[in-house]
Amino acid sequence: MEARIQKWGNSAGIRIPSSILKSLNIKTNDILDIAQEDDRIIISIPKKKKISLEDRFKEYHGKNLAKEFSWDENVGKEIW
């Protein structure tokens, strides 16, 4: 398949057919990796990095947003 490079602001862009986007489950505003290898431009879907819960909160120093709660009395046939 051929595609034409067109001016897009100060850059240039190509249009990717919707059939290709659908088959790869790529949506508007998704982030893709772009690399140059010799005379080729490689566009690929980045690998998702698994981040542990500990790493996610490592730099969080905000206030605790959890609200107090009570277990209240049984309303139906709950077994506690």
URBELMO-V374760 format. One line per field, one symbol per residue. phi: phi as a letter, one per 30 degrees, with the letter a starting at -180 (. if undefined). A space follows every 10 residues. Layout:
BEGIN
phi=???
END
This chain:
BEGIN
phi=.cbcdbdbid cbbbcceddd eddchcceid cbdbbcbhcc cccbdddddd cdddddcecd bdddcdcdbb dhddcbcdcc
END
